[in-house]
Amino acid sequence: MDLQTTETVKGGGEGEERGRKRRPEEEEDKEETSSNRKQVADHSVKVASHYNRLQEVGLAARSQSRIFFMRNFNNWLKSVLIGEILEQVRGAGSRQVSVLDLGCGKGGDLLKWRRGGINHLVCADIAGVSVEQCQSRYEDMKRKSHVNEKIFSAQFITADCSKEVLSEKLDDPKLMFDICSCQFVYHYSFESEEKANVMLRNACERLKPGGYFIGTTPDAFELVKRLEASDSLSFGNEVFKVSFQSKGSYPMFGCQYHFSLEGVVDVPEFLVYFPLLEHMAKRYNMRLVLKQRFSEFSEEKVKKEHHRSLMMKMMALEPFPCEDGGRQATDIKGEYCHAKEHCGSAGVKLPLGTLSRSEWEATSIYLVFVFQKMS
């Protein structure tokens, strides 16, 4: 089906194929199709290879990144989401909280689960090197924990979660989860209906009644909107770029684009048509309870004092104007016009800070979602 026209693009004619011989050119088409399938099959390998190659760097190196504050902002947003969902799980009476981190990467959310006081965590990812680093982070966290602090138990699984069924790999075959968290990952599975279904099965099948499937993913409608407004097949700025192969027609599965974000991401991704995802989730008795753009979500959450405090602690926004003659993240003209308007002619310091224009444009392509399993 098409993202804009919602028309079916699947071809028919299978009955006509039966009972007659293929012409030579049809055999060539068959070979070409096989070649295309092989290229498609290589996509998962590309994603795994990309994330396996990414080097783990320390805070000092990360602080020099052009998108240091944007990454902190995204991390703050995930912290708020995870924290609020954990509150709801505990409010419903769950004492022993189990979590599935689907697409765990190098373990960037381990500290969030630690702060949330969960009991058990299963981390799964296609990139084997990332899973090893995630496990190493976990073991290091355990070693450095206080004597009386109880750290959650954990299992680490290297698997293509859009092809392999995770329930068959669990140490405890009866394990059920309170939360499945899928951060900046689900869009890779929309390469095909089959992959998207397997990923969704892994996310929702073993959720307890009342459990949550939460995540972050690019907003397909926003991506298409920006593409259609572009004079070319790409759009972006100094920190990110999105490139499509064509425009005007957007199939519901397999609509590929290439996304690059400075020093972090440089891989093919796929549009997630969210109304379709919502429909597919009903198969697992899931209902959508929240879907918001990052801008909407952050504007709402920052009204609460404890979220603002966490934002400051995590350096989720860049101080503006800089103190003591410091420099902003970029010197490019026009990147802070929006901040200067808020400061006024007196140059009043923004209480929470800001992001540069390019960073706001990059982070605003994402949305946050929450599904809940009905009892």
VMD Tcl script that draws the C-alpha trace (Angstrom):
set ca {
  {0.00 0.00 0.00}
  {1.07 3.58 -0.55}
  {1.75 6.08 2.22}
  {0.06 8.92 0.34}
  {-2.65 7.24 -1.73}
  {-3.25 4.15 0.44}
  {-3.56 2.06 -2.70}
  {-2.49 -1.56 -2.92}
  {0.62 -2.09 -5.06}
  {0.80 -5.87 -4.83}
  {0.47 -7.44 -8.26}
  {-1.80 -10.40 -9.08}
  {-1.76 -12.82 -11.96}
  {-0.41 -15.89 -10.17}
  {-3.13 -18.04 -11.78}
  {-2.03 -16.98 -15.24}
  {1.49 -18.18 -14.51}
  {0.32 -21.72 -13.92}
  {-0.02 -24.00 -16.98}
  {2.27 -22.09 -19.33}
  {6.02 -21.96 -19.87}
  {8.01 -18.86 -18.98}
  {9.49 -16.87 -21.83}
  {13.30 -16.27 -21.83}
  {12.82 -12.67 -20.70}
  {10.72 -13.93 -17.77}
  {13.61 -16.17 -16.72}
  {15.82 -13.06 -16.77}
  {13.26 -11.27 -14.61}
  {13.33 -14.22 -12.22}
  {17.14 -14.00 -11.95}
  {16.94 -10.25 -11.39}
  {14.34 -10.75 -8.65}
  {16.60 -13.28 -6.94}
  {19.44 -10.76 -7.12}
  {17.22 -8.08 -5.59}
  {16.24 -10.44 -2.79}
  {19.89 -11.08 -2.09}
  {20.54 -7.33 -1.88}
  {17.59 -6.95 0.49}
  {18.89 -9.82 2.62}
  {22.18 -7.97 2.98}
  {20.47 -5.00 4.66}
  {20.52 -6.57 8.13}
  {24.22 -7.29 7.68}
  {24.82 -3.62 6.78}
  {23.07 -2.43 9.92}
  {24.96 -4.89 12.15}
  {28.29 -4.02 10.52}
  {27.72 -0.29 10.92}
  {26.97 -0.49 14.64}
  {29.73 -3.04 15.24}
  {32.22 -0.58 13.72}
  {31.15 2.35 15.88}
  {33.80 2.99 18.49}
  {32.87 3.40 22.13}
  {34.28 6.76 23.27}
  {34.49 8.46 26.65}
  {32.64 11.53 27.88}
  {35.53 13.84 26.99}
  {35.40 12.77 23.33}
  {31.58 12.85 23.23}
  {31.56 16.40 24.60}
  {33.47 17.55 21.49}
  {30.77 16.24 19.18}
  {28.81 18.77 17.13}
  {25.61 17.07 18.31}
  {26.63 16.60 21.95}
  {23.61 18.49 23.28}
  {21.16 16.93 20.83}
  {22.25 13.44 21.89}
  {21.83 14.47 25.51}
  {18.38 15.85 24.71}
  {17.33 12.57 23.09}
  {18.75 10.69 26.05}
  {16.83 12.91 28.49}
  {13.63 12.28 26.54}
  {14.18 8.51 26.78}
  {14.89 8.85 30.52}
  {11.59 10.67 31.05}
  {9.68 8.11 29.00}
  {11.23 5.12 30.77}
  {10.83 6.70 34.21}
  {7.14 7.48 33.72}
  {6.34 4.03 32.34}
  {8.12 2.38 35.29}
  {5.97 4.51 37.61}
  {2.84 3.25 35.88}
  {4.00 -0.38 36.07}
  {4.67 -0.07 39.79}
  {1.42 1.83 40.29}
  {-0.38 -1.19 38.86}
  {1.16 -3.37 41.60}
  {4.14 -4.99 39.87}
  {6.90 -5.68 42.40}
  {9.24 -7.79 40.30}
  {9.77 -5.81 37.10}
  {11.20 -7.51 34.01}
  {12.24 -5.56 30.91}
  {13.15 -6.45 27.33}
  {15.53 -3.95 25.70}
  {14.90 -4.71 22.03}
  {17.81 -3.33 20.03}
  {19.88 -2.57 23.12}
  {22.97 -1.39 21.23}
  {25.97 -0.80 23.47}
  {23.82 -0.51 26.59}
  {23.07 3.19 26.61}
  {19.97 2.67 28.74}
  {21.49 0.40 31.41}
  {21.76 3.23 33.92}
  {18.12 4.15 33.31}
  {17.05 0.62 34.23}
  {19.35 0.73 37.25}
  {17.83 4.00 38.45}
  {14.40 2.50 37.84}
  {15.17 -0.38 40.20}
  {14.07 -3.16 37.87}
  {14.69 -6.83 38.73}
  {15.58 -8.47 35.43}
  {16.68 -7.23 31.99}
  {17.00 -9.03 28.67}
  {19.15 -7.17 26.14}
  {18.92 -8.19 22.48}
  {20.58 -6.74 19.38}
  {21.71 -7.80 15.92}
  {25.21 -6.33 16.38}
  {27.32 -8.89 18.26}
  {30.10 -6.44 19.16}
  {27.51 -4.03 20.59}
  {25.98 -6.80 22.71}
  {29.43 -7.70 24.05}
  {30.04 -4.06 24.97}
  {26.60 -3.88 26.57}
  {27.38 -6.93 28.71}
  {30.78 -5.51 29.61}
  {29.11 -2.26 30.73}
  {26.69 -4.26 32.85}
  {29.45 -6.29 34.51}
  {31.40 -3.09 35.17}
  {28.30 -1.50 36.67}
  {27.88 -4.46 39.00}
  {31.52 -4.31 40.11}
  {31.32 -0.62 40.93}
  {27.94 -0.78 42.70}
  {27.59 -0.20 46.42}
  {27.82 -3.21 48.71}
  {24.14 -3.03 49.71}
  {22.84 -2.16 46.24}
  {21.03 -4.95 44.43}
  {21.65 -4.76 40.67}
  {19.14 -6.40 38.35}
  {19.98 -9.75 36.78}
  {20.46 -9.78 33.01}
  {20.65 -11.93 29.89}
  {22.32 -10.82 26.65}
  {21.24 -12.14 23.25}
  {22.79 -11.55 19.83}
  {20.01 -12.04 17.28}
  {18.31 -10.43 14.30}
  {15.10 -9.53 16.12}
  {13.27 -9.08 12.80}
  {13.98 -12.70 11.81}
  {14.50 -14.75 14.99}
  {11.98 -15.43 17.75}
  {13.49 -14.31 21.05}
  {11.21 -16.41 23.27}
  {13.11 -19.47 22.03}
  {16.39 -17.99 23.31}
  {15.36 -16.97 26.83}
  {17.11 -18.59 29.78}
  {13.71 -18.73 31.47}
  {11.19 -20.02 28.91}
  {8.30 -18.84 31.12}
  {9.58 -15.28 31.51}
  {7.04 -12.50 30.89}
  {7.90 -8.82 30.60}
  {6.38 -5.68 32.09}
  {8.05 -3.44 29.50}
  {9.57 -3.81 26.06}
  {11.71 -0.80 25.13}
  {12.67 -0.31 21.48}
  {14.63 2.93 21.08}
  {15.54 4.21 17.59}
  {15.35 0.66 16.21}
  {11.91 -0.42 15.00}
  {12.19 1.35 11.63}
  {14.86 -1.12 10.49}
  {12.25 -3.90 10.55}
  {9.85 -2.19 8.13}
  {11.91 -3.55 5.26}
  {9.16 -6.13 4.75}
  {5.85 -7.16 6.26}
  {7.39 -10.41 7.48}
  {10.24 -8.65 9.32}
  {7.97 -6.02 10.83}
  {5.69 -8.79 12.11}
  {8.53 -10.80 13.68}
  {9.87 -7.66 15.37}
  {6.41 -6.85 16.70}
  {5.95 -10.41 17.89}
  {9.22 -10.18 19.83}
  {8.13 -6.86 21.33}
  {4.60 -7.80 22.37}
  {4.11 -11.57 22.53}
  {5.59 -12.02 26.02}
  {4.27 -8.83 27.61}
  {2.16 -9.29 30.73}
  {-1.43 -8.01 30.60}
  {-1.14 -4.29 31.25}
  {2.50 -4.31 30.08}
  {3.96 -1.64 27.81}
  {5.71 -1.53 24.45}
  {7.51 1.82 24.29}
  {9.88 3.33 21.78}
  {11.14 6.11 19.54}
  {11.21 6.11 15.74}
  {11.28 8.58 12.82}
  {7.91 10.06 11.85}
  {7.21 8.82 8.32}
  {4.77 11.64 7.57}
  {7.33 14.27 8.60}
  {10.02 12.65 6.43}
  {7.70 12.54 3.40}
  {6.58 16.12 4.02}
  {10.18 17.36 4.02}
  {11.08 15.29 0.96}
  {8.12 16.63 -1.02}
  {9.13 20.19 -0.09}
  {12.67 19.58 -1.31}
  {13.85 20.37 -4.85}
  {15.85 17.13 -4.86}
  {15.65 13.60 -3.44}
  {17.27 14.63 -0.17}
  {17.04 17.15 2.65}
  {18.95 17.98 5.82}
  {21.56 20.35 7.15}
  {25.10 20.32 8.58}
  {24.36 17.56 11.12}
  {21.99 15.20 9.31}
  {20.90 14.16 5.84}
  {18.03 12.03 4.55}
  {18.15 10.72 0.96}
  {15.44 8.84 -0.93}
  {15.68 6.98 -4.23}
  {12.46 8.52 -5.56}
  {9.45 10.48 -4.42}
  {5.73 10.63 -5.12}
  {4.98 7.04 -4.15}
  {5.75 5.49 -0.75}
  {5.01 1.78 -0.25}
  {3.95 0.76 3.24}
  {6.79 -1.73 3.57}
  {10.28 -1.49 2.10}
  {10.22 2.28 1.53}
  {13.94 2.80 1.96}
  {15.85 5.99 2.62}
  {19.42 6.64 3.72}
  {19.92 8.47 6.99}
  {23.18 9.97 8.21}
  {23.71 11.75 11.51}
  {27.13 13.15 12.30}
  {29.38 10.45 13.75}
  {26.47 8.27 14.92}
  {24.34 6.85 12.11}
  {25.03 6.20 8.42}
  {22.74 3.38 7.27}
  {19.62 2.62 5.21}
  {16.33 2.81 7.10}
  {12.65 2.29 6.25}
  {9.55 4.43 6.70}
  {7.23 3.22 9.46}
  {3.65 3.97 8.44}
  {2.29 4.37 11.96}
  {-1.43 3.71 11.33}
  {-0.35 0.35 9.89}
  {1.85 -0.39 12.92}
  {-1.08 0.45 15.18}
  {-3.27 -1.96 13.20}
  {-0.65 -4.72 13.30}
  {-0.25 -4.32 17.08}
  {-3.91 -5.21 17.64}
  {-2.97 -8.78 16.73}
  {-1.17 -8.92 20.09}
  {-4.01 -7.21 21.94}
  {-2.07 -3.93 22.07}
  {-3.67 -0.49 22.05}
  {-1.90 2.79 21.35}
  {-1.96 5.08 24.40}
  {0.56 7.73 23.32}
  {2.12 8.99 20.09}
  {3.80 12.39 20.12}
  {6.48 14.20 18.20}
  {9.63 14.85 20.26}
  {8.82 18.57 20.36}
  {5.33 17.96 21.77}
  {6.51 15.39 24.28}
  {9.37 17.55 25.59}
  {7.26 20.71 25.83}
  {4.73 18.84 27.95}
  {7.23 17.07 30.23}
  {9.49 20.06 30.87}
  {6.61 21.71 32.75}
  {7.34 19.38 35.67}
  {10.08 20.47 38.04}
  {11.77 17.06 38.40}
  {11.97 16.70 34.61}
  {13.51 20.18 34.31}
  {15.99 19.30 37.02}
  {16.97 16.12 35.18}
  {17.31 18.07 31.95}
  {19.84 20.39 33.60}
  {21.71 17.48 35.19}
  {21.96 15.64 31.85}
  {23.01 18.82 29.97}
  {20.17 18.16 27.56}
  {20.25 21.72 26.23}
  {23.12 24.05 25.39}
  {23.55 27.13 27.63}
  {22.69 30.30 25.72}
  {24.35 32.70 25.57}
  {27.63 31.06 26.55}
  {29.21 32.08 29.82}
  {32.75 33.43 30.33}
  {33.39 34.05 26.65}
  {32.79 30.42 25.66}
  {31.72 29.34 22.19}
  {28.42 27.84 21.08}
  {28.37 24.40 19.43}
  {28.67 26.07 16.01}
  {29.66 29.46 14.62}
  {27.51 29.13 11.50}
  {25.35 32.20 11.00}
  {21.66 31.83 11.80}
  {21.96 28.70 13.96}
  {20.80 30.56 17.11}
  {18.42 33.21 15.72}
  {15.51 31.51 17.50}
  {17.35 31.69 20.84}
  {18.30 35.34 20.34}
  {14.63 36.23 19.78}
  {13.75 34.70 23.16}
  {16.65 36.45 24.89}
  {15.62 39.86 23.58}
  {17.81 42.91 23.21}
  {18.96 42.65 26.82}
  {20.59 39.29 26.09}
  {18.91 37.54 29.02}
  {20.21 34.01 29.55}
  {17.77 31.24 28.63}
  {16.91 29.40 31.87}
  {17.13 25.91 30.36}
  {19.17 26.58 27.24}
  {18.52 25.57 23.64}
  {19.71 23.51 20.71}
  {21.06 24.94 17.48}
  {18.63 25.22 14.58}
  {20.20 22.24 12.81}
  {19.89 20.05 15.91}
  {16.22 21.00 16.40}
  {15.56 20.12 12.76}
  {17.25 16.75 13.22}
  {15.57 15.74 16.47}
  {12.14 16.93 15.31}
  {11.86 14.11 12.76}
  {11.30 11.63 15.62}
  {8.27 10.60 17.61}
  {7.72 8.71 20.86}
  {5.13 5.96 21.20}
  {3.56 3.84 23.94}
  {1.40 0.75 23.42}
  {-0.26 -1.12 26.29}
  {-1.36 -4.75 26.36}
  {-5.02 -5.13 27.20}
  {-5.94 -7.61 29.91}
}
mol new
graphics top color blue
foreach p $ca { graphics top sphere $p radius 0.5 }
foreach p [lrange $ca 0 end-1] q [lrange $ca 1 end] { graphics top cylinder $p $q radius 0.2 }
display resetview
